[in-house]
Amino acid sequence: MPKVRILSLLFAAILVVWLGGMSPVHSQPMSASSESNTEPTFFQTVVDHPKPAAATTTDNSSIPVDELKLLVKPLTLEELQNEAAAWFFLLKQKVQAISETEIAIKHRNRKIQAMEEAANAVQNAQEAASAAAQPSKSEEYSQIEQAKEQRKQSIRQAQQALQRAKKAAVNIQSDYSLRATVEQAEIETQDKKTLQQAKEILDKLEQERDKKEPNQSKYKKIAKKIETLQTAIADFETARDKEQTMEPDAPDYIEVSQNLAITRENLQAAIADAVGFPGIAGATFEQQSISELEAIAQSLQSDPNLEKIRSKLTNAIATETEIKNQLVKDVTELQGERTLHIDRLQTILDEIDKKGGLIAPYQKYIQAIRGTEIDVRDTSGLGVRLMGWWQSEQGGRRWRNNIVIFTGILAIVTPFFQILGWLLQQILQRVGNTPLLLRQFLVVSVKRSGILVGLLLALAVLQVNLGPILALLGGASFILAFALQTNISNFASGFLLILYQPFRIGDEVQLLDIWGEVEAVTLATTRIRGFNGEAFTIPNERVWQNVIQNNTGTRSRRIYIRIQVDYYENLAEVERIFRETVRSHPFIFDNPPPYILPWEYTNSTICVGLCAWTDTQKFWDVRRELFEMIQNGLANANIAIAYPTEIRIGYQQAKTDAST
C-alpha cells in the first residue's frame, strides 16, 4: 500500500481514538444476584437499596440547575444515588399525571364527539320535520312519508349518540383516576362561569338599585345583596389568585386550597341569595352532565321541542369543550414541569457519571418519556396545546431563549474567526517566506473552523451533551476512512504538497509525461495548463507518488544548446563564436560561468554543446535570442550547420502474369 494511503488511514484511526475517548464508558462489576433467574427491579440495576427519603435536594423542586450542580458536587456516589432515586420518583409522578390527563382528554373527546353527532342528528330531524310539516303542492304523499321516516331515524340516531355520550360520562365518573384528573379542570371551568355569572348579576342588581329611592326598604335589601356579592367575588378572586401562584408541594398549599373551596361555596351561596333560589349542592359536574343527557334523551322520546334540545346540546358541547381545553392547558403545564424534573435529574446523573456510577437505566427511562403525542384530529385542542406550549416557560419561551443564545454565539464566534483569519493572513504576508498555498490553506482553515467551533460552543452553552455527537463523528470518520481511501489519500497528498511546496502556482513543471504551467493546487487535485492550451487535472496522490521536475523552482536556470557541424569544420572557430555570443548577451550570468565543449561524434557530424545560466523568468526569451545570435555568427563565418543525410536504395519487382 502506498505511503500516503497508510498515512491517511493512520490519521483516521487517530481521529477515531481521540473522539471515542471523549465519551466516557464505565464498567460495573457483576453482582452475585445477577446470576439468579429473578428479574431485577429498576433500582436494582442502578444501586442496591436506594434511599429516596434521605435525599436533600428535592425539598425545592424548582431549584435552579446551577445551584443544584454546586449542591451535589461534594456528595458521594451513594448519596448521589439516593438523590437520583428521589428525583426519579418526582419525575415518575409527573409522567403519571401527564398520562392520566391525556387519557382524560381522550375520554372527553369521545363524549364531545358523541354529543356533536347527537346535535347533528337532532338538526337533521328538525329539517325533516319542517319538510313534512310544510309540504308543497308538487310534493307527493310518498315524499312526505319519507321525510317523516327520516325524522324518526334521525331521532333514533340522536338517542344512540346520547347513550354513547352518557356512557363516556359514566366511565369518567366511575374511574377514580379519571375523575380526580378531570375534577380540577371541571372546577376551573365552572369557576370561570360562576364568576362571570356573579358579575352579571351584580351589574343587574346595581342597575335595579339605582332605580330605587335610598329610603325605600327594597333599596336596602338590594344594597345588602350587592355588598354580600361584592365581598364574595373579591374573596374568591383573592383566594384563586393565591392558589394559582403557589406550587403544589408548598407547605401552605393545602390550607390555601381549602380556603379557595370555602370562598367558592360562599360565592355560590351569594349568587343563590341574589337571584332568589338555591343552587344544586352535592352534585359533581359529571353527575349533572349525566342527568342532563338523560333528560334530553327522555325529551326525544316524547313530543320533542327539537330546537330547544339542539340549543341545550350546543351549550353542553361548549362547556365540555372548555373543560377539554382546560385539560389540554393542564397537560401542557405538566409537560413543562416534567422538563424541569428531567433537567434536574440529568444534573444528578451527570455527577454520578463523573464519579463512576451507572446511569444507563435512568437515561433509557428519560429517552422513553420524552416527546409528546398530538392528536391532529382534535383541532380545537391542538390549537390550545400549541398556544400553551408557545407561552409556557419550559416550552416555547425556553426554545426562543435557546435560539437567541445559539444565534448570538454564532454571530459572535464566526466574525471573530473571520477577523482572526484576516490577521493571520496579514502576519503571514509580512513574514514573506511563507508559501502562498500554505498561507491560503491556513487562512481558510481558520475562517471555516469558526463555524464548527461556534456550533460546538453554542451546543455546549445549551447544555447539549457533545459526547454522543463526537462519538458519532468518530465512527463516521472511521467508516469514511475505508470507504473513501483514495479521496483521503488525495487530501493527505494535497496537504503534503501545500506543506513542502515542491512547486508553486505559475511554475513550469514536468510530471507524468505532462509539461506545462501549474495553474491551481487544491487538497484533492493539481491543475496544469499545457503549452498547447490543454488543461490537465491530476489527483494529488499521483502527483506526490511520482517524480516532480520543477523547471522554475530556482532563481536561475541553465540554457543548453547543441549544434551539429561537419567533420571538416574548424571546431576552434565554432567555440569562439559560442563564447563571444554568450559574453555579449547581457542576461547570461558570469557565475556560474558558461562552458562550451564538443559533445559527441555521430556517423557524419560533430555535436558541440553550449551551457549557460540566466534568470528563470527570462529563460525562454534569452534562449531564443541565443539561437538567433549563434545562427548569425555561424553564417557570417561560413560555417554550415550539418544535418543528417539518409540514402535509401530499393528495387521494384516487375509484375508477371499469373499464368506464366
C-alpha positions as CSV (number, residue, x, y, z in Angstrom):
1,M,0.0,0.0,0.0
2,P,1.4,3.4,-0.8
3,K,2.8,5.5,2.0
4,V,0.3,8.3,1.5
5,R,-2.6,5.8,1.8
6,I,-1.1,4.4,5.0
7,L,-0.7,7.9,6.4
8,S,-4.4,8.8,5.6
9,L,-5.6,5.6,7.4
10,L,-3.4,6.4,10.3
11,F,-4.9,9.9,10.6
12,A,-8.4,8.4,10.5
13,A,-7.5,5.9,13.2
14,I,-6.0,8.6,15.5
15,L,-9.2,10.7,15.0
16,V,-11.5,7.8,15.9
17,V,-9.5,7.0,19.1
18,W,-9.5,10.7,20.1
19,L,-13.2,11.2,19.5
20,G,-14.2,7.9,21.0
21,G,-12.1,8.7,24.1
22,M,-14.1,11.8,24.8
23,S,-17.3,9.9,25.6
24,P,-16.6,8.0,28.9
25,V,-17.5,4.4,29.3
26,H,-17.9,3.0,32.8
27,S,-18.0,-0.7,33.7
28,Q,-19.7,-2.1,36.7
29,P,-18.8,-5.4,38.4
30,M,-21.4,-8.1,38.1
31,S,-23.1,-8.8,41.4
32,A,-23.9,-12.3,42.5
33,S,-27.6,-11.5,42.4
34,S,-27.4,-11.0,38.6
35,E,-26.7,-14.7,38.2
36,S,-30.1,-15.6,39.6
37,N,-33.2,-16.0,37.4
38,T,-35.1,-13.3,39.2
39,E,-35.9,-10.2,37.0
40,P,-34.2,-7.2,38.7
41,T,-36.1,-4.1,39.5
42,F,-35.3,-0.7,38.1
43,F,-33.2,0.5,41.1
44,Q,-31.5,-2.9,41.4
45,T,-30.0,-2.2,38.0
46,V,-28.6,1.1,39.3
47,V,-27.7,0.7,43.0
48,D,-28.6,-1.6,45.9
49,H,-31.3,-0.3,48.2
50,P,-31.5,3.4,47.3
51,K,-33.0,5.7,50.0
52,P,-35.0,8.4,48.4
53,A,-36.1,9.7,51.8
54,A,-32.5,10.6,52.5
55,A,-32.4,13.0,49.6
56,T,-31.8,16.7,50.4
57,T,-32.1,18.4,47.1
58,T,-35.8,17.6,46.4
59,D,-37.1,19.9,49.1
60,N,-37.4,22.6,46.4
61,S,-38.4,21.0,43.1
62,S,-37.8,24.2,41.2
63,I,-34.2,24.7,42.4
64,P,-32.1,26.4,39.7
65,V,-29.8,23.9,37.9
66,D,-26.6,25.9,38.5
67,E,-27.3,25.8,42.3
68,L,-28.1,22.1,42.1
69,K,-24.8,21.4,40.4
70,L,-23.0,23.1,43.4
71,L,-25.1,21.2,45.9
72,V,-24.3,17.7,44.5
73,K,-20.6,18.2,43.8
74,P,-19.4,17.2,47.3
75,L,-21.8,14.2,47.6
76,T,-20.5,10.7,47.5
77,L,-21.7,8.1,44.9
78,E,-24.1,6.5,47.4
79,E,-25.6,9.9,48.3
80,L,-26.0,10.8,44.7
81,Q,-27.8,7.5,44.0
82,N,-30.3,8.5,46.8
83,E,-30.8,11.9,45.2
84,A,-31.3,10.3,41.7
85,A,-33.9,8.0,43.2
86,A,-35.8,10.8,44.8
87,W,-35.8,12.9,41.6
88,F,-36.8,9.9,39.7
89,F,-39.9,9.4,41.9
90,L,-40.9,13.1,41.3
91,L,-40.4,12.6,37.6
92,K,-42.4,9.4,37.5
93,Q,-45.3,11.1,39.4
94,K,-45.3,13.9,36.8
95,V,-45.3,11.4,33.9
96,Q,-48.1,9.5,35.6
97,A,-50.2,12.7,35.9
98,I,-49.5,13.5,32.2
99,S,-50.7,10.1,31.1
100,E,-53.9,10.3,33.2
101,T,-54.6,13.8,31.8
102,E,-54.1,12.6,28.3
103,I,-56.4,9.7,28.9
104,A,-59.0,12.1,30.3
105,I,-58.7,14.2,27.2
106,K,-59.4,11.2,25.0
107,H,-62.5,10.3,27.1
108,R,-63.6,13.9,26.9
109,N,-63.1,13.9,23.1
110,R,-65.3,10.8,22.8
111,K,-68.0,12.4,24.8
112,I,-67.9,15.6,22.8
113,Q,-67.9,13.6,19.5
114,A,-71.0,11.7,20.6
115,M,-72.7,14.9,21.7
116,E,-71.9,16.5,18.3
117,E,-73.3,13.5,16.5
118,A,-76.4,13.8,18.6
119,A,-76.7,17.6,17.8
120,N,-76.3,16.9,14.1
121,A,-78.9,14.2,14.2
122,V,-81.3,16.5,16.0
123,Q,-80.7,19.1,13.4
124,N,-81.4,16.6,10.6
125,A,-84.6,15.6,12.4
126,Q,-85.6,19.2,12.7
127,E,-85.1,19.8,9.0
128,A,-87.0,16.6,8.1
129,A,-89.9,17.6,10.5
130,S,-90.0,21.1,8.8
131,A,-90.2,19.4,5.4
132,A,-93.0,17.1,6.5
133,A,-95.0,19.9,8.2
134,Q,-95.0,22.3,5.2
135,P,-95.3,20.2,2.1
136,S,-95.6,22.0,-1.3
137,K,-98.3,21.3,-3.8
138,S,-95.9,19.5,-6.1
139,E,-94.8,17.0,-3.4
140,E,-96.4,13.6,-3.4
141,Y,-97.6,11.7,-0.4
142,S,-94.6,9.3,-0.5
143,Q,-92.1,12.1,-0.2
144,I,-93.9,13.4,2.9
145,E,-93.9,10.0,4.5
146,Q,-90.2,9.7,3.6
147,A,-89.5,13.0,5.4
148,K,-91.3,11.7,8.5
149,E,-89.4,8.5,8.4
150,Q,-86.2,10.5,8.1
151,R,-87.1,12.4,11.2
152,K,-87.7,9.3,13.2
153,Q,-84.4,7.8,12.0
154,S,-82.5,11.0,13.0
155,I,-84.1,11.0,16.4
156,R,-83.0,7.3,16.9
157,Q,-79.5,8.3,15.8
158,A,-79.6,11.2,18.3
159,Q,-80.7,8.8,21.1
160,Q,-77.9,6.4,20.3
161,A,-75.3,9.2,20.3
162,L,-76.7,10.4,23.6
163,Q,-76.3,6.9,25.0
164,R,-72.6,6.9,23.9
165,A,-72.1,10.3,25.5
166,K,-73.7,9.2,28.7
167,K,-71.5,6.0,28.7
168,A,-68.4,8.2,28.3
169,A,-69.6,10.4,31.2
170,V,-70.3,7.4,33.4
171,N,-66.8,6.0,32.6
172,I,-65.3,9.3,33.7
173,Q,-67.4,9.4,36.8
174,S,-66.7,5.7,37.8
175,D,-63.0,5.8,37.1
176,Y,-61.3,7.3,40.2
177,S,-58.1,8.3,38.5
178,L,-60.0,9.9,35.6
179,R,-62.4,11.7,38.0
180,A,-59.6,13.0,40.1
181,T,-57.8,14.2,37.0
182,V,-60.8,15.8,35.4
183,E,-62.2,17.3,38.6
184,Q,-59.7,20.2,38.7
185,A,-60.4,21.1,35.1
186,E,-64.1,21.0,35.7
187,I,-63.8,23.1,38.8
188,E,-61.7,25.7,37.0
189,T,-64.2,25.8,34.1
190,Q,-67.1,26.1,36.5
191,D,-65.3,28.8,38.5
192,K,-65.0,31.0,35.4
193,K,-68.7,30.6,34.6
194,T,-69.7,31.2,38.2
195,L,-67.5,34.3,38.5
196,Q,-68.9,35.6,35.2
197,Q,-72.5,34.9,36.3
198,A,-71.8,36.7,39.7
199,K,-70.6,39.8,37.9
200,E,-73.5,39.8,35.5
201,I,-75.9,39.5,38.5
202,L,-74.0,42.3,40.3
203,D,-74.5,44.6,37.3
204,K,-78.2,43.9,37.2
205,L,-78.6,44.5,41.0
206,E,-76.7,47.8,40.7
207,Q,-79.0,48.9,37.9
208,E,-82.1,47.9,39.9
209,R,-80.8,49.7,43.0
210,D,-80.2,52.9,41.1
211,K,-83.9,52.9,40.1
212,K,-85.0,52.8,43.8
213,E,-85.0,55.6,46.3
214,P,-82.5,55.3,49.2
215,N,-85.2,55.5,51.8
216,Q,-87.1,52.5,50.4
217,S,-86.9,49.1,52.0
218,K,-86.2,47.3,48.7
219,Y,-83.2,49.6,48.2
220,K,-81.7,48.5,51.5
221,K,-82.3,44.8,50.6
222,I,-80.7,45.2,47.2
223,A,-77.8,47.1,48.7
224,K,-77.2,44.3,51.2
225,K,-77.2,41.7,48.4
226,I,-74.8,43.8,46.4
227,E,-72.4,44.1,49.4
228,T,-72.6,40.4,50.1
229,L,-71.9,39.5,46.4
230,Q,-69.1,42.0,46.1
231,T,-67.4,40.6,49.2
232,A,-67.8,37.0,47.9
233,I,-66.4,37.9,44.5
234,A,-63.4,39.7,46.0
235,D,-62.7,36.9,48.5
236,F,-63.0,34.3,45.7
237,E,-60.7,36.1,43.3
238,T,-58.1,36.7,46.0
239,A,-58.1,33.0,47.1
240,R,-58.0,31.8,43.4
241,D,-55.0,34.1,42.5
242,K,-53.1,32.9,45.6
243,E,-53.7,29.3,44.8
244,Q,-52.6,29.7,41.2
245,T,-49.3,31.3,42.1
246,M,-48.4,28.6,44.7
247,E,-46.5,25.4,44.0
248,P,-48.5,22.2,44.8
249,D,-45.7,20.9,47.0
250,A,-45.6,24.2,49.1
251,P,-46.3,23.7,52.8
252,D,-49.3,26.1,52.8
253,Y,-50.9,24.8,49.6
254,I,-53.5,22.6,51.3
255,E,-54.6,25.4,53.6
256,V,-54.9,27.8,50.6
257,S,-56.9,25.1,48.6
258,Q,-59.3,24.7,51.5
259,N,-59.8,28.4,51.7
260,L,-60.5,28.6,48.0
261,A,-63.2,25.9,48.4
262,I,-64.8,27.9,51.2
263,T,-64.8,31.1,49.2
264,R,-66.3,29.2,46.2
265,E,-69.2,27.9,48.4
266,N,-69.7,31.5,49.7
267,L,-69.8,32.9,46.2
268,Q,-72.4,30.2,45.1
269,A,-74.5,31.0,48.2
270,A,-74.3,34.7,47.4
271,I,-75.5,34.1,43.8
272,A,-78.3,31.9,45.0
273,D,-79.4,34.6,47.5
274,A,-79.2,37.3,44.9
275,V,-81.4,35.5,42.3
276,G,-83.8,34.1,45.0
277,F,-83.3,30.4,44.5
278,P,-80.8,27.9,45.9
279,G,-78.2,26.2,43.7
280,I,-77.7,22.4,43.2
281,A,-75.5,21.2,46.1
282,G,-73.6,18.0,46.5
283,A,-73.5,17.0,42.8
284,T,-70.4,17.0,40.7
285,F,-70.3,18.4,37.2
286,E,-70.2,14.9,35.7
287,Q,-73.3,13.8,37.6
288,Q,-75.1,16.9,36.5
289,S,-74.0,16.2,32.9
290,I,-75.3,12.6,33.1
291,S,-78.6,13.9,34.5
292,E,-78.8,16.5,31.7
293,L,-78.1,13.9,29.0
294,E,-80.8,11.6,30.4
295,A,-83.3,14.5,30.4
296,I,-82.5,15.3,26.8
297,A,-82.9,11.6,25.8
298,Q,-86.2,11.5,27.6
299,S,-87.4,14.6,25.8
300,L,-86.6,13.0,22.4
301,Q,-88.9,10.0,23.3
302,S,-91.9,12.2,24.0
303,D,-93.2,15.1,21.8
304,P,-89.8,16.9,21.5
305,N,-89.0,20.5,21.0
306,L,-86.1,19.9,18.7
307,E,-84.9,23.5,18.6
308,K,-84.7,23.6,22.4
309,I,-83.0,20.3,22.6
310,R,-80.4,21.3,20.0
311,S,-79.8,24.5,21.9
312,K,-79.1,22.5,25.1
313,L,-76.8,20.2,23.3
314,T,-74.9,23.1,21.8
315,N,-74.4,24.7,25.2
316,A,-73.4,21.4,26.7
317,I,-70.8,20.9,23.9
318,A,-69.4,24.4,24.5
319,T,-69.0,23.6,28.2
320,E,-67.4,20.2,27.5
321,T,-65.0,21.8,25.0
322,E,-64.0,24.4,27.7
323,I,-63.2,21.6,30.1
324,K,-61.3,19.7,27.4
325,N,-59.3,22.8,26.6
326,Q,-58.6,23.3,30.3
327,L,-57.3,19.7,30.4
328,V,-55.0,20.5,27.4
329,K,-53.6,23.5,29.3
330,D,-53.1,21.4,32.3
331,V,-51.2,18.7,30.4
332,T,-49.0,21.4,28.8
333,E,-48.1,22.8,32.2
334,L,-47.4,19.2,33.4
335,Q,-45.1,18.7,30.4
336,G,-43.2,21.8,31.3
337,E,-42.8,20.6,34.9
338,R,-41.7,17.2,33.5
339,T,-38.9,19.1,31.6
340,L,-37.8,20.8,34.8
341,H,-37.6,17.4,36.6
342,I,-35.7,15.9,33.7
343,D,-33.2,18.7,33.8
344,R,-32.6,18.3,37.5
345,L,-32.4,14.5,37.3
346,Q,-29.9,14.9,34.4
347,T,-27.8,17.1,36.6
348,I,-27.6,14.4,39.2
349,L,-26.9,11.8,36.6
350,D,-24.0,13.8,35.1
351,E,-22.4,14.0,38.6
352,I,-22.9,10.2,39.1
353,D,-21.3,9.6,35.7
354,K,-18.3,11.7,36.7
355,K,-17.9,9.6,39.9
356,G,-18.1,6.2,38.2
357,G,-21.8,5.3,38.7
358,L,-24.1,3.5,36.3
359,I,-26.8,5.8,34.8
360,A,-27.9,3.8,31.7
361,P,-31.3,2.7,33.2
362,Y,-32.1,6.3,34.1
363,Q,-31.1,7.5,30.6
364,K,-33.3,4.9,28.9
365,Y,-36.3,6.0,31.0
366,I,-35.7,9.6,30.2
367,Q,-35.5,8.8,26.5
368,A,-38.7,6.8,26.7
369,I,-40.8,9.5,28.3
370,R,-39.5,12.4,26.2
371,G,-41.7,13.8,23.5
372,T,-45.4,14.5,23.1
373,E,-48.0,12.7,21.1
374,I,-50.5,15.1,19.5
375,D,-53.9,14.1,18.1
376,V,-54.2,16.2,14.9
377,R,-57.9,15.3,14.6
378,D,-58.6,17.3,17.8
379,T,-58.4,20.7,16.0
380,S,-59.5,22.9,19.0
381,G,-57.3,21.0,21.4
382,L,-54.4,21.2,19.0
383,G,-54.6,25.0,18.9
384,V,-54.8,25.3,22.7
385,R,-51.9,22.8,23.1
386,L,-49.6,24.7,20.6
387,M,-50.5,28.1,22.2
388,G,-49.9,26.7,25.7
389,W,-46.6,25.3,24.6
390,W,-45.6,28.5,23.0
391,Q,-46.4,30.5,26.1
392,S,-45.0,28.0,28.6
393,E,-41.7,28.7,30.4
394,Q,-40.2,25.3,29.6
395,G,-41.7,25.2,26.1
396,G,-41.8,28.0,23.6
397,R,-40.1,30.5,25.8
398,R,-37.2,28.1,26.5
399,W,-36.8,27.4,22.8
400,R,-36.9,31.1,21.9
401,N,-34.3,31.8,24.5
402,N,-32.2,28.9,23.3
403,I,-32.5,30.1,19.7
404,V,-31.4,33.6,20.7
405,I,-28.4,32.3,22.6
406,F,-27.5,29.9,19.8
407,T,-27.7,32.6,17.2
408,G,-25.9,35.1,19.4
409,I,-23.0,32.8,19.9
410,L,-22.7,32.0,16.2
411,A,-23.0,35.8,15.4
412,I,-20.0,36.5,17.8
413,V,-17.8,33.5,17.2
414,T,-18.0,33.3,13.4
415,P,-17.0,37.0,12.8
416,F,-14.3,36.6,15.4
417,F,-12.7,33.8,13.5
418,Q,-13.0,35.7,10.2
419,I,-11.1,38.6,11.8
420,L,-8.6,36.1,13.2
421,G,-8.1,34.7,9.7
422,W,-7.6,38.1,8.3
423,L,-5.0,39.0,11.0
424,L,-3.2,35.7,10.3
425,Q,-3.1,36.5,6.6
426,Q,-1.6,39.9,7.3
427,I,1.1,38.4,9.6
428,L,2.0,35.6,7.1
429,Q,2.2,38.2,4.3
430,R,4.7,40.3,6.3
431,V,6.8,37.2,7.2
432,G,7.4,36.9,3.5
433,N,8.8,33.4,3.2
434,T,5.5,31.6,3.8
435,P,4.4,29.8,0.7
436,L,1.3,31.2,-0.9
437,L,-0.6,27.8,-0.9
438,L,0.2,27.2,2.7
439,R,-0.8,30.7,3.6
440,Q,-4.2,30.3,1.8
441,F,-4.7,26.9,3.4
442,L,-4.1,28.2,6.9
443,V,-6.3,31.3,6.5
444,V,-9.2,29.3,5.0
445,S,-8.9,26.7,7.7
446,V,-9.1,29.3,10.5
447,K,-12.1,31.1,8.9
448,R,-14.0,27.9,8.3
449,S,-13.2,26.4,11.7
450,G,-15.0,29.3,13.3
451,I,-18.3,27.8,12.1
452,L,-17.6,24.4,13.7
453,V,-16.2,26.0,16.9
454,G,-19.3,28.3,17.1
455,L,-21.7,25.3,16.7
456,L,-20.0,23.2,19.3
457,L,-19.7,26.2,21.7
458,A,-23.4,27.1,21.2
459,L,-24.4,23.5,21.8
460,A,-22.3,23.3,25.0
461,V,-23.9,26.5,26.3
462,L,-27.3,25.0,25.7
463,Q,-26.2,22.0,27.8
464,V,-26.2,19.6,24.9
465,N,-24.1,16.5,25.6
466,L,-21.3,16.6,23.0
467,G,-20.0,13.1,23.8
468,P,-22.5,11.2,21.5
469,I,-22.0,13.8,18.8
470,L,-18.3,13.5,18.8
471,A,-18.5,9.7,19.1
472,L,-20.8,9.7,16.1
473,L,-18.4,11.8,14.2
474,G,-15.5,9.5,15.2
475,G,-17.4,6.4,14.0
476,A,-18.4,8.1,10.8
477,S,-14.8,9.2,10.1
478,F,-13.6,5.6,10.7
479,I,-16.1,4.3,8.2
480,L,-15.4,7.0,5.6
481,A,-11.7,6.3,6.0
482,F,-12.2,2.9,4.5
483,A,-14.9,3.8,2.1
484,L,-13.0,6.8,0.7
485,Q,-9.4,5.7,0.9
486,T,-8.5,7.2,-2.4
487,N,-10.1,10.6,-1.7
488,I,-8.5,10.7,1.8
489,S,-5.1,9.8,0.2
490,N,-5.6,12.7,-2.2
491,F,-6.3,15.1,0.6
492,A,-3.3,13.9,2.6
493,S,-1.1,14.2,-0.5
494,G,-2.6,17.7,-1.2
495,F,-1.7,18.7,2.4
496,L,1.9,17.5,1.9
497,L,2.1,19.4,-1.4
498,I,1.0,22.5,0.3
499,L,3.3,22.0,3.2
500,Y,6.5,21.1,1.4
501,Q,5.9,23.2,-1.7
502,P,7.7,21.2,-4.5
503,F,6.2,23.7,-6.9
504,R,4.1,26.9,-6.8
505,I,1.3,28.3,-8.9
506,G,2.9,29.6,-12.1
507,D,5.8,27.2,-12.0
508,E,6.8,25.2,-15.1
509,V,6.8,21.5,-14.3
510,Q,7.2,18.2,-16.0
511,L,5.1,15.5,-14.4
512,L,3.7,12.1,-15.6
513,D,4.7,13.0,-19.3
514,I,2.9,16.3,-18.8
515,W,4.8,19.5,-19.4
516,G,3.1,22.8,-18.6
517,E,2.5,25.5,-16.1
518,V,0.9,24.9,-12.7
519,E,-2.5,26.7,-12.7
520,A,-4.0,25.6,-9.3
521,V,-3.4,23.3,-6.4
522,T,-6.2,22.1,-4.1
523,L,-6.4,19.5,-1.4
524,A,-7.7,16.9,-3.9
525,T,-6.2,17.8,-7.3
526,T,-3.5,19.7,-9.1
527,R,-4.3,21.5,-12.4
528,I,-1.7,22.1,-15.1
529,R,-2.1,24.1,-18.2
530,G,-0.1,22.6,-21.2
531,F,1.8,24.8,-23.7
532,N,-0.8,23.9,-26.3
533,G,-3.6,25.1,-24.1
534,E,-4.5,21.7,-22.6
535,A,-5.9,21.5,-19.1
536,F,-4.6,18.6,-17.1
537,T,-6.3,17.7,-13.7
538,I,-4.2,15.2,-11.8
539,P,-5.1,13.6,-8.4
540,N,-2.7,14.7,-5.8
541,E,-1.9,11.1,-4.8
542,R,-0.4,10.5,-8.3
543,V,1.4,13.8,-8.1
544,W,3.1,13.1,-4.8
545,Q,4.0,9.5,-5.6
546,N,5.8,10.4,-8.9
547,V,8.9,12.4,-9.8
548,I,8.2,16.1,-10.0
549,Q,10.5,18.1,-12.2
550,N,10.2,21.8,-11.5
551,N,11.9,23.8,-14.2
552,T,11.3,27.1,-12.5
553,G,11.9,26.1,-8.9
554,T,15.1,28.2,-8.5
555,R,16.1,31.8,-9.4
556,S,18.5,30.7,-12.2
557,R,18.0,28.2,-15.0
558,R,20.5,26.6,-17.3
559,I,20.2,27.0,-21.1
560,Y,21.6,24.1,-23.1
561,I,22.0,24.4,-26.9
562,R,23.5,21.6,-29.0
563,I,24.6,22.2,-32.7
564,Q,25.9,19.7,-35.2
565,V,28.7,20.6,-37.7
566,D,30.6,18.7,-40.3
567,Y,33.8,16.9,-39.6
568,Y,35.8,19.4,-41.8
569,E,34.7,22.5,-39.9
570,N,37.1,24.3,-37.5
571,L,35.9,23.5,-34.0
572,A,38.0,26.3,-32.5
573,E,36.1,28.8,-34.6
574,V,32.8,27.3,-33.6
575,E,33.8,27.6,-29.9
576,R,34.9,31.2,-30.4
577,I,31.6,32.1,-31.9
578,F,29.7,30.4,-29.0
579,R,32.0,32.2,-26.4
580,E,31.6,35.6,-27.9
581,T,27.8,35.1,-28.2
582,V,27.3,34.3,-24.5
583,R,29.7,37.1,-23.4
584,S,27.8,39.7,-25.5
585,H,24.4,38.8,-24.1
586,P,23.5,40.9,-21.0
587,F,21.4,38.3,-19.3
588,I,23.9,35.5,-19.2
589,F,25.3,35.0,-15.7
590,D,29.1,35.0,-15.2
591,N,28.7,32.9,-12.1
592,P,28.3,30.0,-12.6
593,P,30.3,30.6,-15.8
594,P,29.1,29.3,-19.2
595,Y,31.1,26.4,-20.8
596,I,31.4,25.0,-24.3
597,L,32.6,21.6,-25.3
598,P,32.4,19.1,-28.2
599,W,29.8,16.6,-27.1
600,E,30.0,13.6,-29.3
601,Y,30.8,12.2,-32.7
602,T,27.9,10.9,-34.8
603,N,28.0,9.0,-38.0
604,S,28.5,12.2,-40.1
605,T,28.7,15.2,-37.7
606,I,30.3,16.5,-34.6
607,C,27.9,17.8,-31.8
608,V,29.0,20.9,-30.0
609,G,27.2,21.9,-26.7
610,L,26.7,25.3,-25.1
611,C,25.6,25.6,-21.4
612,A,24.9,29.0,-19.9
613,W,22.8,30.3,-16.9
614,T,20.3,33.0,-16.9
615,D,17.3,34.3,-14.9
616,T,14.5,31.8,-14.6
617,Q,11.8,34.4,-15.5
618,K,13.8,35.3,-18.8
619,F,14.8,31.8,-19.8
620,W,12.7,31.4,-22.9
621,D,13.5,34.9,-24.2
622,V,17.2,34.5,-23.7
623,R,17.2,31.0,-25.2
624,R,15.5,32.3,-28.3
625,E,18.0,35.3,-28.6
626,L,21.0,32.9,-28.2
627,F,19.7,30.7,-31.0
628,E,19.4,33.7,-33.3
629,M,22.9,35.1,-32.4
630,I,24.6,31.7,-32.9
631,Q,22.9,31.2,-36.2
632,N,24.0,34.6,-37.4
633,G,27.6,34.1,-36.1
634,L,28.0,30.8,-37.8
635,A,26.5,32.1,-41.1
636,N,29.0,35.1,-41.0
637,A,31.9,32.7,-40.5
638,N,30.7,30.5,-43.4
639,I,30.2,27.5,-41.0
640,A,27.2,25.4,-42.1
641,I,25.1,23.5,-39.6
642,A,25.1,19.9,-40.6
643,Y,22.0,17.9,-41.0
644,P,21.8,14.1,-41.4
645,T,21.5,12.7,-44.9
646,E,19.7,9.4,-45.5
647,I,20.1,7.4,-48.7
648,R,17.6,4.7,-49.4
649,I,18.4,2.0,-52.1
650,G,15.5,-0.1,-53.2
651,Y,14.1,-2.0,-56.3
652,Q,10.8,-2.8,-57.8
653,Q,9.9,-6.2,-58.9
654,A,8.1,-6.4,-62.3
655,K,4.7,-7.8,-62.2
656,T,4.3,-11.1,-64.1
657,D,1.2,-12.7,-65.4
658,A,-0.1,-15.3,-63.1
659,S,-0.4,-17.8,-66.0
660,T,3.3,-17.6,-66.7
